[in-house]
Amino acid sequence: MAEYLKIFEVIVSLLLILIILIQNKSVTLNLTSMSWWMNQVKKRWPEKVLHIATIVIWVIFVLNSIILFMVW
């Protein structure tokens, strides 16, 4: 079973890397200039889908790592 978890870990980590690399890089975190229009920033559906997918795959990665640690 540990072998399957290791293979799944590699696949999930590659997906996580891919999704992070696909995301938009033009957004900067400048808190001084962003404070006045912070309420106006809205993610459109592609960015929102990638953001949610990143969170879901990260949670799967962490849970799989914990399970792999307990089994091994």
PDB file of N, CA, C and O in Angstrom:
ATOM      1  N   MET A   1       0.824  -1.190   0.000  1.00  0.00           N
ATOM      2  CA  MET A   1       0.000   0.000   0.000  1.00  0.00           C
ATOM      3  C   MET A   1       0.869   1.256   0.000  1.00  0.00           C
ATOM      4  O   MET A   1       0.489   2.273  -0.580  1.00  0.00           O
ATOM      5  N   ALA A   2       2.013   1.192   0.636  1.00  0.00           N
ATOM      6  CA  ALA A   2       2.896   2.356   0.698  1.00  0.00           C
ATOM      7  C   ALA A   2       3.393   2.740  -0.692  1.00  0.00           C
ATOM      8  O   ALA A   2       3.610   3.918  -0.976  1.00  0.00           O
ATOM      9  N   GLU A   3       3.572   1.741  -1.557  1.00  0.00           N
ATOM     10  CA  GLU A   3       4.028   2.039  -2.918  1.00  0.00           C
ATOM     11  C   GLU A   3       2.988   2.850  -3.682  1.00  0.00           C
ATOM     12  O   GLU A   3       3.329   3.784  -4.408  1.00  0.00           O
ATOM     13  N   TYR A   4       1.716   2.487  -3.513  1.00  0.00           N
ATOM     14  CA  TYR A   4       0.646   3.230  -4.175  1.00  0.00           C
ATOM     15  C   TYR A   4       0.557   4.659  -3.646  1.00  0.00           C
ATOM     16  O   TYR A   4       0.311   5.596  -4.406  1.00  0.00           O
ATOM     17  N   LEU A   5       0.757   4.817  -2.350  1.00  0.00           N
ATOM     18  CA  LEU A   5       0.720   6.157  -1.764  1.00  0.00           C
ATOM     19  C   LEU A   5       1.886   7.007  -2.261  1.00  0.00           C
ATOM     20  O   LEU A   5       1.733   8.209  -2.480  1.00  0.00           O
ATOM     21  N   LYS A   6       3.050   6.384  -2.438  1.00  0.00           N
ATOM     22  CA  LYS A   6       4.194   7.122  -2.962  1.00  0.00           C
ATOM     23  C   LYS A   6       3.958   7.565  -4.397  1.00  0.00           C
ATOM     24  O   LYS A   6       4.284   8.693  -4.764  1.00  0.00           O
ATOM     25  N   ILE A   7       3.394   6.683  -5.205  1.00  0.00           N
ATOM     26  CA  ILE A   7       3.083   7.032  -6.603  1.00  0.00           C
ATOM     27  C   ILE A   7       2.038   8.143  -6.645  1.00  0.00           C
ATOM     28  O   ILE A   7       2.155   9.086  -7.427  1.00  0.00           O
ATOM     29  N   PHE A   8       1.020   8.025  -5.800  1.00  0.00           N
ATOM     30  CA  PHE A   8      -0.020   9.050  -5.732  1.00  0.00           C
ATOM     31  C   PHE A   8       0.557  10.389  -5.267  1.00  0.00           C
ATOM     32  O   PHE A   8       0.143  11.448  -5.738  1.00  0.00           O
ATOM     33  N   GLU A   9       1.512  10.332  -4.343  1.00  0.00           N
ATOM     34  CA  GLU A   9       2.181  11.548  -3.855  1.00  0.00           C
ATOM     35  C   GLU A   9       2.926  12.258  -4.981  1.00  0.00           C
ATOM     36  O   GLU A   9       2.871  13.483  -5.092  1.00  0.00           O
ATOM     37  N   VAL A  10       3.614  11.495  -5.806  1.00  0.00           N
ATOM     38  CA  VAL A  10       4.351  12.091  -6.925  1.00  0.00           C
ATOM     39  C   VAL A  10       3.386  12.719  -7.924  1.00  0.00           C
ATOM     40  O   VAL A  10       3.627  13.823  -8.412  1.00  0.00           O
ATOM     41  N   ILE A  11       2.306  12.028  -8.227  1.00  0.00           N
ATOM     42  CA  ILE A  11       1.328  12.548  -9.190  1.00  0.00           C
ATOM     43  C   ILE A  11       0.684  13.826  -8.659  1.00  0.00           C
ATOM     44  O   ILE A  11       0.544  14.801  -9.397  1.00  0.00           O
ATOM     45  N   VAL A  12       0.294  13.828  -7.396  1.00  0.00           N
ATOM     46  CA  VAL A  12      -0.342  15.000  -6.799  1.00  0.00           C
ATOM     47  C   VAL A  12       0.642  16.166  -6.729  1.00  0.00           C
ATOM     48  O   VAL A  12       0.264  17.312  -6.971  1.00  0.00           O
ATOM     49  N   SER A  13       1.891  15.883  -6.404  1.00  0.00           N
ATOM     50  CA  SER A  13       2.872  16.966  -6.335  1.00  0.00           C
ATOM     51  C   SER A  13       3.133  17.572  -7.706  1.00  0.00           C
ATOM     52  O   SER A  13       3.305  18.786  -7.819  1.00  0.00           O
ATOM     53  N   LEU A  14       3.167  16.750  -8.746  1.00  0.00           N
ATOM     54  CA  LEU A  14       3.336  17.277 -10.101  1.00  0.00           C
ATOM     55  C   LEU A  14       2.136  18.116 -10.528  1.00  0.00           C
ATOM     56  O   LEU A  14       2.300  19.155 -11.168  1.00  0.00           O
ATOM     57  N   LEU A  15       0.939  17.673 -10.180  1.00  0.00           N
ATOM     58  CA  LEU A  15      -0.259  18.468 -10.473  1.00  0.00           C
ATOM     59  C   LEU A  15      -0.234  19.801  -9.729  1.00  0.00           C
ATOM     60  O   LEU A  15      -0.610  20.833 -10.284  1.00  0.00           O
ATOM     61  N   LEU A  16       0.205  19.775  -8.486  1.00  0.00           N
ATOM     62  CA  LEU A  16       0.275  21.006  -7.701  1.00  0.00           C
ATOM     63  C   LEU A  16       1.280  21.978  -8.302  1.00  0.00           C
ATOM     64  O   LEU A  16       1.012  23.176  -8.389  1.00  0.00           O
ATOM     65  N   ILE A  17       2.425  21.473  -8.713  1.00  0.00           N
ATOM     66  CA  ILE A  17       3.426  22.326  -9.366  1.00  0.00           C
ATOM     67  C   ILE A  17       2.869  22.902 -10.657  1.00  0.00           C
ATOM     68  O   ILE A  17       3.049  24.089 -10.929  1.00  0.00           O
ATOM     69  N   LEU A  18       2.202  22.091 -11.449  1.00  0.00           N
ATOM     70  CA  LEU A  18       1.640  22.544 -12.719  1.00  0.00           C
ATOM     71  C   LEU A  18       0.597  23.632 -12.511  1.00  0.00           C
ATOM     72  O   LEU A  18       0.606  24.643 -13.214  1.00  0.00           O
ATOM     73  N   ILE A  19      -0.291  23.438 -11.563  1.00  0.00           N
ATOM     74  CA  ILE A  19      -1.347  24.422 -11.323  1.00  0.00           C
ATOM     75  C   ILE A  19      -0.759  25.731 -10.792  1.00  0.00           C
ATOM     76  O   ILE A  19      -1.237  26.810 -11.144  1.00  0.00           O
ATOM     77  N   ILE A  20       0.262  25.646  -9.959  1.00  0.00           N
ATOM     78  CA  ILE A  20       0.886  26.871  -9.448  1.00  0.00           C
ATOM     79  C   ILE A  20       1.584  27.620 -10.579  1.00  0.00           C
ATOM     80  O   ILE A  20       1.534  28.849 -10.628  1.00  0.00           O
ATOM     81  N   LEU A  21       2.226  26.901 -11.480  1.00  0.00           N
ATOM     82  CA  LEU A  21       2.916  27.560 -12.589  1.00  0.00           C
ATOM     83  C   LEU A  21       1.961  28.181 -13.603  1.00  0.00           C
ATOM     84  O   LEU A  21       2.316  29.152 -14.271  1.00  0.00           O
ATOM     85  N   ILE A  22       0.765  27.638 -13.724  1.00  0.00           N
ATOM     86  CA  ILE A  22      -0.217  28.157 -14.678  1.00  0.00           C
ATOM     87  C   ILE A  22      -0.815  29.482 -14.215  1.00  0.00           C
ATOM     88  O   ILE A  22      -1.233  30.297 -15.038  1.00  0.00           O
ATOM     89  N   GLN A  23      -0.858  29.697 -12.920  1.00  0.00           N
ATOM     90  CA  GLN A  23      -1.558  30.865 -12.385  1.00  0.00           C
ATOM     91  C   GLN A  23      -0.940  32.177 -12.843  1.00  0.00           C
ATOM     92  O   GLN A  23       0.224  32.243 -13.238  1.00  0.00           O
ATOM     93  N   ASN A  24      -1.765  33.219 -12.774  1.00  0.00           N
ATOM     94  CA  ASN A  24      -1.401  34.543 -13.248  1.00  0.00           C
ATOM     95  C   ASN A  24      -0.294  35.141 -12.397  1.00  0.00           C
ATOM     96  O   ASN A  24      -0.387  35.158 -11.170  1.00  0.00           O
ATOM     97  N   LYS A  25       0.739  35.625 -13.040  1.00  0.00           N
ATOM     98  CA  LYS A  25       1.872  36.199 -12.326  1.00  0.00           C
ATOM     99  C   LYS A  25       1.821  37.730 -12.279  1.00  0.00           C
ATOM    100  O   LYS A  25       2.639  38.344 -11.594  1.00  0.00           O
ATOM    101  N   SER A  26       0.892  38.351 -12.981  1.00  0.00           N
ATOM    102  CA  SER A  26       0.875  39.806 -13.057  1.00  0.00           C
ATOM    103  C   SER A  26       0.300  40.466 -11.810  1.00  0.00           C
ATOM    104  O   SER A  26       0.422  41.681 -11.655  1.00  0.00           O
ATOM    105  N   VAL A  27      -0.316  39.711 -10.929  1.00  0.00           N
ATOM    106  CA  VAL A  27      -0.889  40.271  -9.717  1.00  0.00           C
ATOM    107  C   VAL A  27       0.213  40.392  -8.671  1.00  0.00           C
ATOM    108  O   VAL A  27       0.889  39.415  -8.348  1.00  0.00           O
ATOM    109  N   THR A  28       0.384  41.597  -8.150  1.00  0.00           N
ATOM    110  CA  THR A  28       1.408  41.808  -7.132  1.00  0.00           C
ATOM    111  C   THR A  28       0.749  42.105  -5.801  1.00  0.00           C
ATOM    112  O   THR A  28      -0.395  42.555  -5.749  1.00  0.00           O
ATOM    113  N   LEU A  29       1.463  41.857  -4.750  1.00  0.00           N
ATOM    114  CA  LEU A  29       0.955  42.118  -3.411  1.00  0.00           C
ATOM    115  C   LEU A  29       1.624  43.363  -2.869  1.00  0.00           C
ATOM    116  O   LEU A  29       2.600  43.294  -2.122  1.00  0.00           O
ATOM    117  N   ASN A  30       1.082  44.499  -3.259  1.00  0.00           N
ATOM    118  CA  ASN A  30       1.578  45.778  -2.773  1.00  0.00           C
ATOM    119  C   ASN A  30       0.499  46.340  -1.861  1.00  0.00           C
ATOM    120  O   ASN A  30      -0.484  46.907  -2.340  1.00  0.00           O
ATOM    121  N   LEU A  31       0.668  46.192  -0.574  1.00  0.00           N
ATOM    122  CA  LEU A  31      -0.382  46.546   0.372  1.00  0.00           C
ATOM    123  C   LEU A  31      -0.607  48.039   0.484  1.00  0.00           C
ATOM    124  O   LEU A  31      -1.709  48.463   0.833  1.00  0.00           O
ATOM    125  N   THR A  32       0.391  48.843   0.202  1.00  0.00           N
ATOM    126  CA  THR A  32       0.202  50.286   0.336  1.00  0.00           C
ATOM    127  C   THR A  32      -0.685  50.844  -0.766  1.00  0.00           C
ATOM    128  O   THR A  32      -1.520  51.710  -0.507  1.00  0.00           O
ATOM    129  N   SER A  33      -0.517  50.367  -1.972  1.00  0.00           N
ATOM    130  CA  SER A  33      -1.343  50.877  -3.065  1.00  0.00           C
ATOM    131  C   SER A  33      -2.621  50.074  -3.240  1.00  0.00           C
ATOM    132  O   SER A  33      -3.528  50.497  -3.957  1.00  0.00           O
ATOM    133  N   MET A  34      -2.699  48.931  -2.596  1.00  0.00           N
ATOM    134  CA  MET A  34      -3.861  48.075  -2.798  1.00  0.00           C
ATOM    135  C   MET A  34      -4.974  48.375  -1.808  1.00  0.00           C
ATOM    136  O   MET A  34      -6.103  47.935  -2.020  1.00  0.00           O
ATOM    137  N   SER A  35      -4.706  49.090  -0.759  1.00  0.00           N
ATOM    138  CA  SER A  35      -5.699  49.262   0.293  1.00  0.00           C
ATOM    139  C   SER A  35      -6.933  50.021  -0.176  1.00  0.00           C
ATOM    140  O   SER A  35      -8.032  49.746   0.307  1.00  0.00           O
ATOM    141  N   TRP A  36      -6.794  50.948  -1.082  1.00  0.00           N
ATOM    142  CA  TRP A  36      -7.958  51.745  -1.484  1.00  0.00           C
ATOM    143  C   TRP A  36      -8.849  51.021  -2.482  1.00  0.00           C
ATOM    144  O   TRP A  36     -10.022  51.372  -2.608  1.00  0.00           O
ATOM    145  N   TRP A  37      -8.337  50.026  -3.191  1.00  0.00           N
ATOM    146  CA  TRP A  37      -9.198  49.310  -4.145  1.00  0.00           C
ATOM    147  C   TRP A  37      -9.300  47.833  -3.811  1.00  0.00           C
ATOM    148  O   TRP A  37      -9.584  47.014  -4.686  1.00  0.00           O
ATOM    149  N   MET A  38      -9.070  47.489  -2.554  1.00  0.00           N
ATOM    150  CA  MET A  38      -9.095  46.090  -2.162  1.00  0.00           C
ATOM    151  C   MET A  38     -10.478  45.472  -2.326  1.00  0.00           C
ATOM    152  O   MET A  38     -10.586  44.289  -2.652  1.00  0.00           O
ATOM    153  N   ASN A  39     -11.529  46.241  -2.108  1.00  0.00           N
ATOM    154  CA  ASN A  39     -12.882  45.712  -2.258  1.00  0.00           C
ATOM    155  C   ASN A  39     -13.269  45.530  -3.717  1.00  0.00           C
ATOM    156  O   ASN A  39     -14.221  44.807  -4.009  1.00  0.00           O
ATOM    157  N   GLN A  40     -12.563  46.161  -4.632  1.00  0.00           N
ATOM    158  CA  GLN A  40     -12.913  46.068  -6.039  1.00  0.00           C
ATOM    159  C   GLN A  40     -12.267  44.883  -6.747  1.00  0.00           C
ATOM    160  O   GLN A  40     -12.637  44.576  -7.880  1.00  0.00           O
ATOM    161  N   VAL A  41     -11.313  44.211  -6.112  1.00  0.00           N
ATOM    162  CA  VAL A  41     -10.622  43.089  -6.739  1.00  0.00           C
ATOM    163  C   VAL A  41     -11.516  41.867  -6.689  1.00  0.00           C
ATOM    164  O   VAL A  41     -11.908  41.409  -5.615  1.00  0.00           O
ATOM    165  N   LYS A  42     -11.833  41.343  -7.867  1.00  0.00           N
ATOM    166  CA  LYS A  42     -12.645  40.139  -7.957  1.00  0.00           C
ATOM    167  C   LYS A  42     -11.981  39.186  -8.930  1.00  0.00           C
ATOM    168  O   LYS A  42     -11.472  39.598  -9.972  1.00  0.00           O
ATOM    169  N   LYS A  43     -11.991  37.928  -8.586  1.00  0.00           N
ATOM    170  CA  LYS A  43     -11.410  36.931  -9.467  1.00  0.00           C
ATOM    171  C   LYS A  43     -12.455  36.477 -10.462  1.00  0.00           C
ATOM    172  O   LYS A  43     -13.602  36.221 -10.097  1.00  0.00           O
ATOM    173  N   ARG A  44     -12.065  36.381 -11.699  1.00  0.00           N
ATOM    174  CA  ARG A  44     -12.952  35.836 -12.707  1.00  0.00           C
ATOM    175  C   ARG A  44     -12.879  34.326 -12.626  1.00  0.00           C
ATOM    176  O   ARG A  44     -12.047  33.789 -11.894  1.00  0.00           O
ATOM    177  N   TRP A  45     -13.729  33.626 -13.363  1.00  0.00           N
ATOM    178  CA  TRP A  45     -13.854  32.193 -13.156  1.00  0.00           C
ATOM    179  C   TRP A  45     -12.580  31.399 -13.436  1.00  0.00           C
ATOM    180  O   TRP A  45     -12.350  30.431 -12.711  1.00  0.00           O
ATOM    181  N   PRO A  46     -11.723  31.714 -14.421  1.00  0.00           N
ATOM    182  CA  PRO A  46     -10.512  30.882 -14.560  1.00  0.00           C
ATOM    183  C   PRO A  46      -9.570  31.014 -13.361  1.00  0.00           C
ATOM    184  O   PRO A  46      -9.010  30.022 -12.895  1.00  0.00           O
ATOM    185  N   GLU A  47      -9.400  32.234 -12.868  1.00  0.00           N
ATOM    186  CA  GLU A  47      -8.548  32.422 -11.712  1.00  0.00           C
ATOM    187  C   GLU A  47      -9.143  31.778 -10.473  1.00  0.00           C
ATOM    188  O   GLU A  47      -8.428  31.213  -9.646  1.00  0.00           O
ATOM    189  N   LYS A  48     -10.457  31.870 -10.355  1.00  0.00           N
ATOM    190  CA  LYS A  48     -11.135  31.281  -9.207  1.00  0.00           C
ATOM    191  C   LYS A  48     -11.020  29.759  -9.224  1.00  0.00           C
ATOM    192  O   LYS A  48     -10.781  29.140  -8.187  1.00  0.00           O
ATOM    193  N   VAL A  49     -11.188  29.158 -10.399  1.00  0.00           N
ATOM    194  CA  VAL A  49     -11.072  27.704 -10.529  1.00  0.00           C
ATOM    195  C   VAL A  49      -9.655  27.252 -10.198  1.00  0.00           C
ATOM    196  O   VAL A  49      -9.472  26.262  -9.489  1.00  0.00           O
ATOM    197  N   LEU A  50      -8.655  27.963 -10.702  1.00  0.00           N
ATOM    198  CA  LEU A  50      -7.273  27.606 -10.402  1.00  0.00           C
ATOM    199  C   LEU A  50      -6.953  27.789  -8.925  1.00  0.00           C
ATOM    200  O   LEU A  50      -6.218  26.990  -8.346  1.00  0.00           O
ATOM    201  N   HIS A  51      -7.497  28.829  -8.316  1.00  0.00           N
ATOM    202  CA  HIS A  51      -7.271  29.071  -6.897  1.00  0.00           C
ATOM    203  C   HIS A  51      -7.880  27.946  -6.052  1.00  0.00           C
ATOM    204  O   HIS A  51      -7.231  27.428  -5.143  1.00  0.00           O
ATOM    205  N   ILE A  52      -9.110  27.577  -6.352  1.00  0.00           N
ATOM    206  CA  ILE A  52      -9.784  26.509  -5.612  1.00  0.00           C
ATOM    207  C   ILE A  52      -9.096  25.170  -5.868  1.00  0.00           C
ATOM    208  O   ILE A  52      -8.946  24.368  -4.946  1.00  0.00           O
ATOM    209  N   ALA A  53      -8.674  24.918  -7.116  1.00  0.00           N
ATOM    210  CA  ALA A  53      -7.974  23.672  -7.429  1.00  0.00           C
ATOM    211  C   ALA A  53      -6.651  23.586  -6.693  1.00  0.00           C
ATOM    212  O   ALA A  53      -6.257  22.507  -6.252  1.00  0.00           O
ATOM    213  N   THR A  54      -5.959  24.711  -6.555  1.00  0.00           N
ATOM    214  CA  THR A  54      -4.700  24.728  -5.806  1.00  0.00           C
ATOM    215  C   THR A  54      -4.929  24.352  -4.350  1.00  0.00           C
ATOM    216  O   THR A  54      -4.168  23.572  -3.778  1.00  0.00           O
ATOM    217  N   ILE A  55      -5.960  24.899  -3.760  1.00  0.00           N
ATOM    218  CA  ILE A  55      -6.261  24.595  -2.361  1.00  0.00           C
ATOM    219  C   ILE A  55      -6.643  23.127  -2.196  1.00  0.00           C
ATOM    220  O   ILE A  55      -6.172  22.464  -1.272  1.00  0.00           O
ATOM    221  N   VAL A  56      -7.486  22.618  -3.078  1.00  0.00           N
ATOM    222  CA  VAL A  56      -7.937  21.224  -2.980  1.00  0.00           C
ATOM    223  C   VAL A  56      -6.765  20.260  -3.166  1.00  0.00           C
ATOM    224  O   VAL A  56      -6.625  19.306  -2.402  1.00  0.00           O
ATOM    225  N   ILE A  57      -5.936  20.496  -4.157  1.00  0.00           N
ATOM    226  CA  ILE A  57      -4.807  19.602  -4.407  1.00  0.00           C
ATOM    227  C   ILE A  57      -3.783  19.709  -3.281  1.00  0.00           C
ATOM    228  O   ILE A  57      -3.150  18.713  -2.932  1.00  0.00           O
ATOM    229  N   TRP A  58      -3.610  20.890  -2.710  1.00  0.00           N
ATOM    230  CA  TRP A  58      -2.705  21.036  -1.575  1.00  0.00           C
ATOM    231  C   TRP A  58      -3.203  20.245  -0.368  1.00  0.00           C
ATOM    232  O   TRP A  58      -2.409  19.599   0.317  1.00  0.00           O
ATOM    233  N   VAL A  59      -4.507  20.290  -0.101  1.00  0.00           N
ATOM    234  CA  VAL A  59      -5.080  19.526   1.013  1.00  0.00           C
ATOM    235  C   VAL A  59      -4.905  18.028   0.769  1.00  0.00           C
ATOM    236  O   VAL A  59      -4.560  17.286   1.689  1.00  0.00           O
ATOM    237  N   ILE A  60      -5.139  17.582  -0.460  1.00  0.00           N
ATOM    238  CA  ILE A  60      -4.927  16.169  -0.799  1.00  0.00           C
ATOM    239  C   ILE A  60      -3.464  15.790  -0.602  1.00  0.00           C
ATOM    240  O   ILE A  60      -3.167  14.710  -0.090  1.00  0.00           O
ATOM    241  N   PHE A  61      -2.554  16.663  -1.003  1.00  0.00           N
ATOM    242  CA  PHE A  61      -1.124  16.411  -0.840  1.00  0.00           C
ATOM    243  C   PHE A  61      -0.754  16.270   0.632  1.00  0.00           C
ATOM    244  O   PHE A  61      -0.024  15.351   1.004  1.00  0.00           O
ATOM    245  N   VAL A  62      -1.247  17.165   1.462  1.00  0.00           N
ATOM    246  CA  VAL A  62      -0.926  17.129   2.892  1.00  0.00           C
ATOM    247  C   VAL A  62      -1.517  15.890   3.552  1.00  0.00           C
ATOM    248  O   VAL A  62      -0.846  15.230   4.345  1.00  0.00           O
ATOM    249  N   LEU A  63      -2.766  15.569   3.233  1.00  0.00           N
ATOM    250  CA  LEU A  63      -3.385  14.380   3.811  1.00  0.00           C
ATOM    251  C   LEU A  63      -2.672  13.111   3.370  1.00  0.00           C
ATOM    252  O   LEU A  63      -2.464  12.203   4.175  1.00  0.00           O
ATOM    253  N   ASN A  64      -2.300  13.042   2.108  1.00  0.00           N
ATOM    254  CA  ASN A  64      -1.571  11.880   1.614  1.00  0.00           C
ATOM    255  C   ASN A  64      -0.206  11.775   2.295  1.00  0.00           C
ATOM    256  O   ASN A  64       0.246  10.671   2.597  1.00  0.00           O
ATOM    257  N   SER A  65       0.445  12.894   2.536  1.00  0.00           N
ATOM    258  CA  SER A  65       1.735  12.882   3.226  1.00  0.00           C
ATOM    259  C   SER A  65       1.598  12.381   4.657  1.00  0.00           C
ATOM    260  O   SER A  65       2.437  11.616   5.132  1.00  0.00           O
ATOM    261  N   ILE A  66       0.557  12.805   5.334  1.00  0.00           N
ATOM    262  CA  ILE A  66       0.326  12.353   6.707  1.00  0.00           C
ATOM    263  C   ILE A  66       0.034  10.859   6.730  1.00  0.00           C
ATOM    264  O   ILE A  66       0.571  10.132   7.566  1.00  0.00           O
ATOM    265  N   ILE A  67      -0.809  10.402   5.822  1.00  0.00           N
ATOM    266  CA  ILE A  67      -1.118   8.970   5.757  1.00  0.00           C
ATOM    267  C   ILE A  67       0.126   8.165   5.411  1.00  0.00           C
ATOM    268  O   ILE A  67       0.366   7.109   5.997  1.00  0.00           O
ATOM    269  N   LEU A  68       0.905   8.650   4.478  1.00  0.00           N
ATOM    270  CA  LEU A  68       2.140   7.958   4.107  1.00  0.00           C
ATOM    271  C   LEU A  68       3.117   7.909   5.278  1.00  0.00           C
ATOM    272  O   LEU A  68       3.814   6.910   5.458  1.00  0.00           O
ATOM    273  N   PHE A  69       3.174   8.967   6.069  1.00  0.00           N
ATOM    274  CA  PHE A  69       4.038   8.990   7.237  1.00  0.00           C
ATOM    275  C   PHE A  69       3.580   7.963   8.275  1.00  0.00           C
ATOM    276  O   PHE A  69       4.409   7.298   8.896  1.00  0.00           O
ATOM    277  N   MET A  70       2.272   7.833   8.463  1.00  0.00           N
ATOM    278  CA  MET A  70       1.734   6.894   9.459  1.00  0.00           C
ATOM    279  C   MET A  70       1.898   5.439   9.004  1.00  0.00           C
ATOM    280  O   MET A  70       2.144   4.555   9.824  1.00  0.00           O
ATOM    281  N   VAL A  71       1.764   5.198   7.705  1.00  0.00           N
ATOM    282  CA  VAL A  71       1.851   3.828   7.199  1.00  0.00           C
ATOM    283  C   VAL A  71       3.302   3.374   7.151  1.00  0.00           C
ATOM    284  O   VAL A  71       3.595   2.217   7.453  1.00  0.00           O
ATOM    285  N   TRP A  72       4.190   4.243   6.786  1.00  0.00           N
ATOM    286  CA  TRP A  72       5.592   3.869   6.593  1.00  0.00           C
ATOM    287  C   TRP A  72       6.257   3.812   7.872  1.00  0.00           C
ATOM    288  O   TRP A  72       7.450   3.514   7.934  1.00  0.00           O
TER     289      TRP A  72
END
